[in-house]
Amino acid sequence: MSRPTFASIDSAALKHNLAVVRRHAPRSEVMAVIKANAYGHGLLRAAAALSAADGYALLELEEAVRLREAGVRSRIVLLEGFFEPGELAVLVEHRLAPVVHCLDQVAALEALPASAKLDVLLKVNTGMNRLGLAPGDYAGVLERLRRNPGVGAITLMTHFADADGERGVAWQMERLRQLPGWGAMPLSLANSAAILRHPETHAGWVRPGIMLYGCSPFPGETGEASGLKPAMTLESRLIAVQDLRPGDTVGYGGMFRAERPMRIGVVACGYADGYPRHAPNGTPVRVADRMTGTVGRVSMDLLCVDLTDVAEARPGSRVVLWGEGVPAERVAEAAGTVSYQLLCALAPRVPVRERAQ
Ligand SMILES: *Cc1c(COP(=O)(O)O)cnc(C)c1O
């Protein structure tokens, strides 16, 4: 038998979550964000499950070409644009729409043949201060792009820094509204948090990522509260059981010490599978269909769980690390990170399969 650790992907959950996006943004077009191997879910599997989306967004040119070669005909956006002018021919050949976020890219586009008619997303920095043109450069660049016969449709894009938090989006929306002629432009503004919380950002193309995979973008919440279903379940099995006496410790560094006699289970999953090494004692985990917690430091290939309240657990018992019944958001919160990081850190050594229905 092979190592019992695997991730299963529930395509029906991906479809369900896309329908939740549609319910929130009924008049928008939906660009499914499938960067980072579709947040760990597998690029082509996720793209197929999300084929009812109006387009896709990702980062790598090679992956975009793979989508085209797999038969995808809808819009594909490259969220960081192109990295070298030499890539433009591939963009044109495969009709890949780059984000244009800096003046070097604007200049490179001027070498396009008039026949290219490459669609672009013009990204303006409205406060995130990561990628995007300064608002003061916007009007001039827009004019240049409009005069460039090689450029097709132009969509105005920005990204929100705190759509999930206290500051919200109003301050960035205000900077957008101050751009000359902004009301006439096709738009793409909203990430998952803005889709769920800020309807005034929905016009044009929305760009859901995390919510498609069933997790909440909001700190302290799980996707369930927004009607989402987790698409990825990471699971394994107990491969050993240990009886501890009072004073015994578990794993490297003795981070957990038993205060009374107790039974613990050893799970065939560790940080080399993508489970967070910083998960403390008590991080939620499901063993033989009961909730319990981790004990001791997570090691490369193994982690341990408390079996005090799971009397029926045996070697071979099923363990859910996150997903079905164990929100990845809760595991992430315990480990001081976010669900995004857990999902996309799923290690290549973990086999990924379609979930049996
Ligand atoms: C990753 C990303 C998104 C999706 O964000 P979520 O919070 O996962 O919905 C949207 N837009 C851009 C530019 C991104 O980089």
The ligand as a MOL file (V3000), in Angstrom:
LIG
                    3D

  0  0  0     0  0            999 V3000
M  V30 BEGIN CTAB
M  V30 COUNTS 15 15 0 0 0
M  V30 BEGIN ATOM
M  V30 1 C -4.7980 36.8980 -6.3420 0
M  V30 2 C -5.5150 38.0300 -6.9560 0
M  V30 3 C -6.9170 38.0880 -6.9140 0
M  V30 4 C -7.7700 37.0960 -6.1530 0
M  V30 5 O -7.7470 37.4280 -4.7890 0
M  V30 6 P -8.6300 36.6070 -3.7180 0
M  V30 7 O -8.4290 37.3310 -2.4500 0
M  V30 8 O -8.0440 35.2330 -3.6730 0
M  V30 9 O -10.0160 36.6210 -4.2270 0
M  V30 10 C -7.5490 39.1310 -7.5980 0
M  V30 11 N -6.8160 40.0600 -8.2490 0
M  V30 12 C -5.4660 40.0440 -8.2920 0
M  V30 13 C -4.7330 41.1080 -9.0060 0
M  V30 14 C -4.7750 39.0340 -7.6340 0
M  V30 15 O -3.4410 39.0300 -7.6660 0
M  V30 END ATOM
M  V30 BEGIN BOND
M  V30 1 1 1 2
M  V30 2 1 2 3
M  V30 3 2 2 14
M  V30 4 1 3 4
M  V30 5 2 3 10
M  V30 6 1 4 5
M  V30 7 1 5 6
M  V30 8 2 6 7
M  V30 9 1 6 8
M  V30 10 1 6 9
M  V30 11 1 10 11
M  V30 12 2 11 12
M  V30 13 1 12 13
M  V30 14 1 12 14
M  V30 15 1 14 15
M  V30 END BOND
M  V30 END CTAB
M  END
